[in-house]
């Protein structure tokens, strides 16, 4: 929407973007950790919602990943003099501090449930980790973040490359992807729920984020090599995966 506002000269849409970004931060941010809860119900009526705050009980990595990417991609198109631009950049930097605080130090990756570490069932997850690397790298490049955040992004990239990317005879695979998670009557947002969802490889839930964060390094690495590596990942996906994303495959276990 932010890019649309810029492209089609509709400045009132920047106000709507800012409203949405600031509303989610205000309603879902945990003041103790600085992390954002997966969901928020204004009515506080959903089975997963806290009766006082309306928030779901846990911090899911991919949910925060979408938010982090949304901020850094939206602010890029804001006019410098927009009254909410500075506030949004400020909350982005504050959020990135919180994310670095829960980054697993040995691997450089992030957990499926961000603040639960190596609690039984928790694991280092590919899509959220990729999204955080993307947001950090782009934030540093566009100078929304201080240069020291680059180290966390690089550590995350190295962790993805060394631990979750696998080169096989058939091509490149990306492992450790949460197949999906949501909040509903039968998805209660509990810790056990998040760690019970299927963990898959080469899913469309994961590889686009990996490729996007890979491309964020094009300003300081060989862009041709980056593109080649990303194409290898895409090319290694099964035909069934492409059929599924087009709505032509109903096998939930295919990819």
Protein Blocks (a to p, Z undefined) as FASTA:
>chain_A
ZZmmmmnopaklmmmmmmmmmmmmmmmpcfknopacfbdcfklmafklcfklopafbdcf
klmmmmmmmmmmmmmmpcfklcklmmmmmmmmmmmmmmmmmpcfklopacfblmlmjaeh
iacdfklmmmmmmmmmmmmmnopacfklmmmmmmmmmmmmmmmpccdfkbccdehiafbd
cddfklgopaklmmmpccdehiaklmmmmmmmmmmmmmmpcfklmmmmmmmmmmmpcfkl
mmmmnopaccfklZZ
